[in-house]
Amino acid sequence: ESATAFGCLMSDMWLGEFECVSPEVFHSVLGKRYPTFSKRTQQDAQEFLICVLNELHEALKKVRAPLCKRRCVTDANASREGVSETSIITQLFEGQLSHDVTCLECKTTTDRPESFTVLSLPIPSKSACSLQDCLKCFFQQDTLTWNNQIHCSWCGTKQDAAVKATITKAPQIIIFHLKRFEWQGKHKRKLLTDICYPLSDLDLSPYSSPLLCKDTEYSLCAVANHSGFLDGGHYTAFCKHAVTKNWYSFDDAEITEIPNSSVQTDTAYLLFY
């Protein structure tokens, strides 16, 4: 039902018969599965996005699995689980991280893979910074101590460890969530940091496996903006037309073409490359 409603929404958007299209039906269908989003209160766009991707993946993987099984039957490395979980969503949005975890006692390193569809990036400055600053902060080596210690199989005990992430599979579309909402004591607050992000030539090779270097340059295709604060605000979107390459601003029923210079904004919350 959700995939059908999404398909109808896509058709309405691309047919060009309406000045603006409301996603009301799709929102209503999704609200039945996720009651949080059926309420008329402000919800988090990143959480909504993950629910949409999960819902579409679950709906579409059943259709695509038999084709994939036939195609992958000669691949000895293709696990049954991996085959059954393939969908257009995983093909477009799913990437892979490798966490190299090194025991600081015996220096043994183990590799822990992790799939992702959205990378939540910390914001290292309160005044201004770049997307590259956020990426460097996310991919910098971290130390696990105290309650976060690892159990080292070589030492046989819990030990401090160093962990560093690397992109081992770059998705076709990579989504960055800028972590503007953070806890300060018992209260949550919004970071209003102006983050500079490139419209093209975003290079992820410094954070990627050497084998991926030729496939890690991205161009921006959409931005979800959030203005306001925690208890109330407003979401808008900037999207690049896939054919004309022009940028458009979507603000409820108001759709306007905007110059490239207007795509950079201090309200950016989700970036799609």
NORBELMO-V400705 format. One record per residue. N is the residue number from 1. RES is the residue in one letter. SS is DSSP state (helix for helix, strand for strand, loop for the rest). OMEGA is omega in degrees with one decimal (* if undefined). D_FIRST is the distance of its C-alpha to the first C-alpha in whole Angstrom. Layout:
n->[N N]
res->[RES RES]
ss->[SS SS]
omega->[OMEGA OMEGA]
d_first->[D_FIRST D_FIRST]
This chain:
n->[1 2 3 4 5 6 7 8 9 10 11 12 13 14 15 16 17 18 19 20 21 22 23 24 25 26 27 28 29 30 31 32 33 34 35 36 37 38 39 40 41 42 43 44 45 46 47 48 49 50 51 52 53 54 55 56 57 58 59 60 61 62 63 64 65 66 67 68 69 70 71 72 73 74 75 76 77 78 79 80 81 82 83 84 85 86 87 88 89 90 91 92 93 94 95 96 97 98 99 100 101 102 103 104 105 106 107 108 109 110 111 112 113 114 115 116 117 118 119 120 121 122 123 124 125 126 127 128 129 130 131 132 133 134 135 136 137 138 139 140 141 142 143 144 145 146 147 148 149 150 151 152 153 154 155 156 157 158 159 160 161 162 163 164 165 166 167 168 169 170 171 172 173 174 175 176 177 178 179 180 181 182 183 184 185 186 187 188 189 190 191 192 193 194 195 196 197 198 199 200 201 202 203 204 205 206 207 208 209 210 211 212 213 214 215 216 217 218 219 220 221 222 223 224 225 226 227 228 229 230 231 232 233 234 235 236 237 238 239 240 241 242 243 244 245 246 247 248 249 250 251 252 253 254 255 256 257 258 259 260 261 262 263 264 265 266 267 268 269 270 271 272 273]
res->[E S A T A F G C L M S D M W L G E F E C V S P E V F H S V L G K R Y P T F S K R T Q Q D A Q E F L I C V L N E L H E A L K K V R A P L C K R R C V T D A N A S R E G V S E T S I I T Q L F E G Q L S H D V T C L E C K T T T D R P E S F T V L S L P I P S K S A C S L Q D C L K C F F Q Q D T L T W N N Q I H C S W C G T K Q D A A V K A T I T K A P Q I I I F H L K R F E W Q G K H K R K L L T D I C Y P L S D L D L S P Y S S P L L C K D T E Y S L C A V A N H S G F L D G G H Y T A F C K H A V T K N W Y S F D D A E I T E I P N S S V Q T D T A Y L L F Y]
ss->[loop helix helix helix helix helix helix helix helix helix helix helix helix helix helix loop loop loop loop loop loop loop loop helix helix helix helix helix helix helix helix helix helix loop helix helix helix helix loop loop loop loop loop loop helix helix helix helix helix helix helix helix helix helix helix helix helix helix helix helix helix helix helix helix helix helix helix helix helix helix helix helix loop loop loop loop loop loop loop helix helix helix helix helix loop loop loop helix helix helix helix helix helix loop strand strand strand strand strand strand strand strand strand loop loop loop loop loop strand strand strand strand strand strand strand strand loop strand strand strand strand loop loop loop loop loop loop strand strand strand helix helix helix helix helix helix helix helix helix loop loop strand strand strand loop helix helix helix loop strand strand strand loop loop loop loop strand strand strand loop strand strand strand strand strand strand strand strand strand loop loop loop loop loop strand strand strand strand loop loop strand strand strand strand loop loop strand strand strand strand loop loop loop strand strand strand loop loop loop loop loop strand strand loop helix helix helix strand loop helix helix helix helix helix helix loop strand strand loop loop loop strand strand strand strand strand strand strand loop loop loop loop strand strand strand strand strand strand strand strand loop loop loop loop loop loop strand strand strand strand strand loop loop strand strand strand strand strand loop helix helix helix loop loop loop loop loop strand strand strand strand strand loop]
omega->[-179.6 179.8 177.7 179.1 178.2 177.4 177.7 178.5 178.0 179.4 179.9 -178.2 -172.7 179.2 177.4 -178.6 -176.4 176.2 174.1 -177.3 177.2 178.0 -171.8 -178.1 178.7 178.6 -179.8 179.4 -179.7 179.2 177.9 179.8 -178.2 -173.8 179.1 -175.1 177.2 -179.3 -179.7 178.3 -179.2 176.6 -175.8 -177.0 180.0 177.9 178.1 179.6 -179.4 177.6 178.5 -179.8 178.7 -178.0 179.6 177.1 -179.8 -178.0 -172.0 -177.1 -179.0 -178.5 -172.2 -173.9 -177.8 178.0 -178.1 -179.0 179.8 -176.7 -173.1 -171.3 179.9 -178.3 -176.2 -177.3 -177.3 -179.6 178.7 -178.4 -178.6 -179.6 -174.7 -177.0 -178.8 174.3 176.6 179.5 179.1 -179.9 -177.4 -166.5 -172.5 173.3 -178.7 172.6 170.3 177.2 174.9 -177.5 -177.5 175.5 -177.3 177.5 -176.1 177.0 176.5 -179.3 174.7 -176.5 178.6 -178.9 178.9 176.1 176.6 170.5 177.0 174.4 178.8 -173.3 174.4 177.4 -170.5 -177.9 178.4 -177.0 179.4 176.9 179.7 175.5 177.9 176.0 179.2 179.6 178.3 179.9 -179.3 -173.0 178.8 178.8 -179.7 178.8 179.5 -179.5 176.5 -176.3 -178.2 179.8 176.9 170.4 -178.2 -178.6 -180.0 179.7 -178.5 -179.6 174.8 -177.6 169.5 -178.1 172.2 -179.8 179.6 -177.5 176.2 174.4 178.3 173.1 -178.9 179.3 176.6 177.0 -179.8 -177.2 176.0 174.9 179.4 -172.2 -177.8 -178.4 -177.3 177.6 172.7 -171.1 179.3 -174.7 176.4 179.6 179.9 176.0 -177.8 -177.7 174.5 -176.4 -179.9 -179.3 -177.0 176.3 178.0 176.1 171.5 -175.0 179.4 -177.5 177.9 -176.5 -172.9 172.6 -179.3 -179.1 -174.7 -168.0 -177.1 -176.2 -171.3 175.2 -173.1 172.4 -179.4 177.7 178.7 177.3 169.2 -177.8 173.5 174.1 -177.0 -174.5 -173.4 -172.6 179.6 -178.3 -175.3 177.5 170.5 179.9 168.8 179.4 178.5 -179.4 -173.5 -176.5 -175.4 -177.5 176.0 178.2 178.8 175.4 179.2 -178.1 -171.7 -176.3 -177.5 180.0 -178.2 174.0 -178.3 176.5 179.2 -177.3 -178.5 -178.3 177.2 -176.7 -179.8 178.0 -178.0 -178.4 175.8 179.1 179.9 179.8 *]
d_first->[0 4 5 5 6 9 10 11 12 14 15 17 18 20 21 24 24 23 26 23 19 18 14 14 11 9 12 11 7 9 12 11 10 13 16 18 17 16 20 22 24 24 22 23 21 22 20 17 17 18 14 12 14 14 10 10 13 11 8 11 14 13 14 17 19 21 22 23 25 27 27 28 30 34 33 35 33 30 29 26 24 24 23 20 19 19 16 17 16 19 21 21 21 23 27 29 32 35 37 41 42 46 48 51 53 53 51 49 46 42 39 36 33 30 26 25 23 24 28 29 33 36 38 41 43 43 45 43 42 40 37 39 41 38 37 41 40 37 38 42 43 43 45 44 46 47 44 42 44 43 45 47 47 50 52 50 50 48 49 48 46 45 42 41 37 37 34 34 31 30 27 26 25 26 25 28 28 31 32 33 33 35 37 41 42 40 39 36 37 35 37 38 39 39 38 39 36 37 35 36 38 36 38 37 39 41 39 38 39 42 40 37 40 39 35 35 36 33 32 30 27 26 27 25 28 29 32 33 34 32 32 31 30 28 26 26 25 28 26 28 27 27 29 32 32 32 31 29 29 26 27 24 25 28 28 31 33 35 37 37 39 37 34 36 36 37 33 31 29 26 28 26 28]
